[in-house]
Amino acid sequence: MTVCISAICTEKGEEHIVFAVDHMITTANGEFEHSINKYEIINKNTVAMVAGDALLMNYFMDLENFDENYISIQKSIQKKFNEKRREMIKETLLNPLYLDSNFIIESLNRPENNPLIQSILMEILKVKVNNAILLVGFKDNQAQISEITDGSVFDFRTINFHTIGSGDIQAQNTLLFQKQSRDDDLKTTLYNVYKAKKNAEVKQGVGKETEVGFVNKNKVVILNEQSLNILENIYKYEFKCWKEHKDLKKLKFD
């Protein structure tokens, strides 16, 4: 699957949103690292990340240069979920029986209870688009984080961070452990998000390759390899420093 991570912070009095993704692709043939981006820069201050069915990634990421406000983009992505679900219902349930949506609507208005129609309706209710979008951007100069799925939109500004995908629990626990706050500065949050991504790698479906960036009300910045190496070195140091801490030798058990 994948992991997508986001967290709000404040730098020089302005809110920023740090985000991170991996490059893991999951298909019917297995999981593998791929050069494909798991995020799309929609406009100067909005980024969408996707988790789930890799075959639908291009469909949901087709929002390039969508110069609208955050709520409009949110609604447009939700509309794409609705359209895809209708398409899946038509292709998998209606077309094989030479039916259309009008037939279903007409059948619902009939007084008789048709077992076949009831069975089809039950199958329609089971159809879900197995993707999630993590949308980050700005509304009235305030940082926003939203998770958009088939049938729901949840906002996470109050919580200050959110994660989706295979390693979401590990990533969220890391941000909680780090006490990630909206008051944290940009560099601290970059490390916290990077650490959350690295810790999420213990979960199957999360790739080792990492991309990290941040967005403010004016621009989107993707960290270069040099910056990623700095974060990686800090992570490795933190991971091993407790094992080599001199005070460990002071422990006594007599």
C-alpha positions as CSV (number, residue, x, y, z in Angstrom):
1,M,0.0,0.0,0.0
2,T,1.9,3.1,1.2
3,V,2.1,5.6,4.0
4,C,1.3,9.4,3.8
5,I,2.1,11.7,6.7
6,S,1.3,15.3,7.4
7,A,1.8,17.7,10.4
8,I,1.2,21.4,11.0
9,C,3.9,23.6,12.4
10,T,4.7,27.3,12.8
11,E,7.8,29.1,11.4
12,K,8.3,32.9,11.8
13,G,4.7,33.3,12.8
14,E,3.3,31.6,9.7
15,E,1.8,28.1,9.6
16,H,3.4,25.4,7.5
17,I,2.5,21.8,6.7
18,V,5.2,19.1,6.5
19,F,4.4,16.0,4.5
20,A,6.1,12.7,3.7
21,V,5.4,9.7,1.4
22,D,7.1,6.5,0.3
23,H,7.3,5.0,-3.2
24,M,5.7,1.6,-2.5
25,I,3.3,0.3,-5.1
26,T,0.9,-2.6,-4.4
27,T,-0.7,-4.5,-7.3
28,A,-2.1,-8.0,-7.8
29,N,1.4,-9.2,-8.5
30,G,2.9,-8.0,-5.2
31,E,4.6,-4.9,-3.8
32,F,7.6,-3.0,-5.2
33,E,9.3,0.3,-5.0
34,H,8.5,2.6,-7.9
35,S,9.7,6.0,-9.1
36,I,6.1,7.2,-9.4
37,N,5.2,10.1,-7.1
38,K,2.6,9.4,-4.4
39,Y,1.8,13.1,-4.2
40,E,0.6,15.8,-6.6
41,I,1.3,19.5,-6.2
42,I,-2.2,20.8,-7.1
43,N,-1.3,24.5,-6.9
44,K,1.1,26.8,-5.1
45,N,-0.1,25.9,-1.6
46,T,-2.0,22.6,-1.9
47,V,-0.7,19.0,-2.1
48,A,-2.6,15.7,-2.4
49,M,-1.2,12.4,-1.4
50,V,-2.8,9.0,-2.3
51,A,-2.9,5.6,-0.6
52,G,-4.6,2.5,-1.9
53,D,-5.1,1.0,-5.4
54,A,-2.1,2.1,-7.5
55,L,-4.1,1.6,-10.7
56,L,-6.3,4.5,-9.6
57,M,-3.5,6.9,-8.7
58,N,-3.5,8.8,-12.0
59,Y,-7.2,9.1,-11.8
60,F,-7.2,10.8,-8.4
61,M,-4.0,12.8,-9.1
62,D,-5.5,14.4,-12.2
63,L,-5.8,17.8,-10.5
64,E,-2.7,19.6,-11.8
65,N,-2.9,23.4,-11.8
66,F,-6.3,23.3,-10.2
67,D,-6.3,26.9,-9.1
68,E,-9.3,26.9,-6.7
69,N,-9.6,27.3,-3.0
70,Y,-9.1,24.5,-0.6
71,I,-12.8,23.6,-0.1
72,S,-13.4,23.5,-3.8
73,I,-10.5,21.1,-4.3
74,Q,-11.8,19.0,-1.5
75,K,-15.2,18.8,-3.1
76,S,-13.7,18.0,-6.5
77,I,-11.8,15.1,-5.1
78,Q,-14.9,13.8,-3.3
79,K,-16.7,14.1,-6.7
80,K,-14.0,11.9,-8.3
81,F,-14.7,9.2,-5.6
82,N,-18.4,9.3,-6.4
83,E,-17.8,9.1,-10.1
84,K,-15.4,6.2,-9.8
85,R,-17.8,4.3,-7.5
86,R,-20.7,4.8,-10.0
87,E,-18.4,3.6,-12.8
88,M,-17.4,0.5,-10.8
89,I,-21.0,-0.4,-10.1
90,K,-21.9,0.0,-13.7
91,E,-19.0,-2.1,-15.0
92,T,-19.1,-4.9,-12.4
93,L,-22.9,-5.2,-11.6
94,L,-25.1,-3.5,-14.1
95,N,-23.5,-4.0,-17.5
96,P,-23.1,-7.9,-17.1
97,L,-26.9,-8.0,-16.6
98,Y,-27.7,-5.4,-19.3
99,L,-29.2,-3.1,-16.6
100,D,-28.8,0.6,-16.0
101,S,-29.3,2.9,-13.1
102,N,-32.8,3.9,-14.3
103,F,-33.9,0.3,-14.0
104,I,-32.7,0.1,-10.4
105,I,-34.5,3.3,-9.5
106,E,-37.7,2.2,-11.2
107,S,-37.5,-1.2,-9.4
108,L,-37.1,0.6,-6.0
109,N,-40.4,2.4,-6.7
110,R,-42.3,-0.8,-7.3
111,P,-44.3,-2.4,-4.5
112,E,-43.3,-6.0,-5.2
113,N,-40.2,-7.4,-3.5
114,N,-38.0,-8.7,-6.3
115,P,-35.2,-11.0,-4.9
116,L,-32.9,-10.4,-7.8
117,I,-33.1,-6.6,-7.4
118,Q,-32.6,-6.9,-3.7
119,S,-29.5,-9.0,-4.3
120,I,-28.1,-6.5,-6.7
121,L,-28.8,-3.7,-4.3
122,M,-26.9,-5.5,-1.5
123,E,-23.9,-6.0,-3.9
124,I,-24.0,-2.3,-4.8
125,L,-23.8,-1.3,-1.1
126,K,-20.6,-3.4,-0.9
127,V,-18.8,-1.6,-3.7
128,K,-16.1,0.7,-2.3
129,V,-13.2,2.7,-3.9
130,N,-10.2,1.4,-1.9
131,N,-8.2,4.6,-1.9
132,A,-7.7,7.5,0.5
133,I,-6.5,11.0,-0.2
134,L,-4.5,13.0,2.3
135,L,-5.1,16.7,1.2
136,V,-3.0,19.5,2.7
137,G,-3.4,23.2,2.0
138,F,-4.6,26.5,3.3
139,K,-8.0,28.1,4.0
140,D,-8.0,31.8,5.0
141,N,-4.2,31.5,5.8
142,Q,-4.8,28.6,8.2
143,A,-3.2,25.2,7.5
144,Q,-5.6,22.4,6.7
145,I,-5.3,18.6,6.7
146,S,-8.1,16.4,5.3
147,E,-8.6,12.7,4.7
148,I,-11.0,12.0,1.8
149,T,-12.3,8.6,1.2
150,D,-15.3,7.0,-0.6
151,G,-18.2,8.6,1.2
152,S,-16.4,10.7,3.8
153,V,-14.3,13.8,4.4
154,F,-12.6,14.3,7.8
155,D,-10.6,17.4,8.8
156,F,-7.6,17.2,11.2
157,R,-6.6,20.8,11.8
158,T,-7.5,20.5,15.5
159,I,-5.3,17.4,15.9
160,N,-2.5,19.1,14.0
161,F,-1.4,16.0,12.1
162,H,-2.7,12.9,10.3
163,T,-1.5,9.8,8.5
164,I,-3.1,7.3,6.1
165,G,-2.0,4.0,4.5
166,S,-0.4,0.8,5.7
167,G,1.9,2.3,8.3
168,D,-0.5,4.9,9.6
169,I,-0.6,3.6,13.2
170,Q,3.2,3.5,13.6
171,A,3.5,7.0,12.1
172,Q,0.8,8.4,14.3
173,N,2.3,6.9,17.4
174,T,5.6,8.4,16.5
175,L,4.2,11.9,16.2
176,L,2.4,11.4,19.5
177,F,5.6,10.2,21.1
178,Q,7.4,13.3,19.7
179,K,4.6,15.5,21.1
180,Q,4.3,17.1,17.7
181,S,2.5,20.4,18.1
182,R,1.4,23.2,15.9
183,D,3.8,25.4,17.9
184,D,6.8,23.4,16.8
185,D,9.1,25.0,14.3
186,L,9.6,23.8,10.7
187,K,13.0,22.0,11.2
188,T,11.7,20.2,14.3
189,T,8.6,19.1,12.4
190,L,10.6,18.0,9.4
191,Y,12.5,15.6,11.6
192,N,9.4,14.4,13.5
193,V,7.6,13.6,10.2
194,Y,10.8,11.9,8.8
195,K,11.1,9.8,11.9
196,A,7.4,8.9,11.7
197,K,8.0,7.7,8.1
198,K,11.0,5.7,9.1
199,N,9.2,4.1,12.0
200,A,6.3,3.2,9.7
201,E,8.7,1.1,7.6
202,V,8.2,-1.8,10.1
203,K,4.8,-2.3,8.6
204,Q,4.4,-4.4,5.5
205,G,3.4,-2.3,2.5
206,V,5.5,0.7,3.5
207,G,8.5,1.4,1.2
208,K,12.0,2.4,2.2
209,E,12.3,5.3,-0.2
210,T,11.2,8.6,1.2
211,E,10.1,12.0,0.0
212,V,9.6,14.9,2.4
213,G,8.4,18.4,1.7
214,F,6.5,21.3,3.2
215,V,3.9,23.8,2.1
216,N,3.1,27.3,3.3
217,K,0.5,29.8,1.9
218,N,2.9,30.8,-0.9
219,K,4.8,27.7,-2.1
220,V,5.6,24.0,-2.0
221,V,9.1,22.9,-1.2
222,I,10.4,19.3,-1.7
223,L,13.6,18.5,0.2
224,N,16.6,17.6,-1.8
225,E,18.9,14.6,-1.3
226,Q,21.3,16.5,0.9
227,S,18.6,17.5,3.4
228,L,17.2,14.0,3.4
229,N,20.7,12.7,4.3
230,I,20.9,15.1,7.2
231,L,17.6,13.8,8.5
232,E,18.7,10.2,8.0
233,N,21.9,10.8,9.9
234,I,20.0,12.3,12.8
235,Y,17.6,9.4,12.8
236,K,20.4,6.9,12.9
237,Y,22.2,8.7,15.7
238,E,19.1,8.9,17.8
239,F,18.3,5.3,17.2
240,K,21.7,4.1,18.5
241,C,22.7,6.8,21.0
242,W,20.7,5.3,23.9
243,K,22.6,2.0,23.4
244,E,25.9,3.7,23.8
245,H,24.9,6.1,26.5
246,K,27.5,6.2,29.3
247,D,24.9,6.3,32.0
248,L,23.7,2.8,31.1
249,K,26.9,1.5,32.8
250,K,25.7,3.1,36.1
251,L,22.8,0.7,36.4
252,K,23.2,-1.6,39.5
253,F,21.3,-4.7,40.4
254,D,22.9,-5.8,43.6
